[in-house]
């Protein structure tokens, strides 16, 4: 065997530890149908290709591991492909929302009503953002990420909690429904890929641990 | 502007463990670190395992900035700087 306990220890500490943490984080977001899409970057903030969940210096260890376990590579590729698809779908859905006459009309009505109804300027709900495009982007982002109630310390919490039900029917707008469905399906696919990859990595970790007598966690001080 | 009489201003009292996380978050923003890198560094700063949700760091940041007032004692500042390896104040 060209590798031994030292290399296995390194894989556990620099690859598996971070991979499992990243995959678990993704699982929680995906199970909650929160795609972590961000309007400023038009990207998914916390759903990423697997390698990005590892520190940059550890990615060579991942490559080494995969070179000895080629069955893992297709599962990683599936995961990364699903992430890419979900991001593309979110982008398309986001662009369609912004261009939707229905969304624009609802936004204008809310912007017009909110100052009197809530006793403060509309722009004050959006923190540091000052442009109307950013206001619209924020609200579209909540729609895409299926945000329900926001914690009260978010500047947009009161506005979103009050007017969320005005925006929700957009999901069934003929121009948007198919994009929403595609996004939801992409999210389900990615969740499946996350679960499959997690299972396979756990299986390989268990085999290595028992074969080389290397515990998953060596010392608690070394584990973050 | 009329303040909502039911909305109480948030007053935060921050201890060392929260201060270093907030400073770390700001540093990551200034460094334009990618979100996953930011989460990794903040988990290291936190220094404990325990499955904290990724979102909690963002929530802490939002809570900090939404507070009407924030209290940090001198002792906590000194302790926090020491934790971050910034030497004696």
Interface residues (C-beta under 8 A of the other chain):
Chain A: X18 X21 X22 X24 X25 X28 X29 X45 X46 X48 X52 X53 X55 X118 X119 X120 X121 X124 X127 X151 X153 X154 X155 X158 X220 X223 X224
Chain B: X1 X2 X3 X4 X10 X34 X35 X36 X37 X39 X40 X43 X44 X46 X47 X49 X51 X53 X54 X59 X62 X63 X65 X66 X67
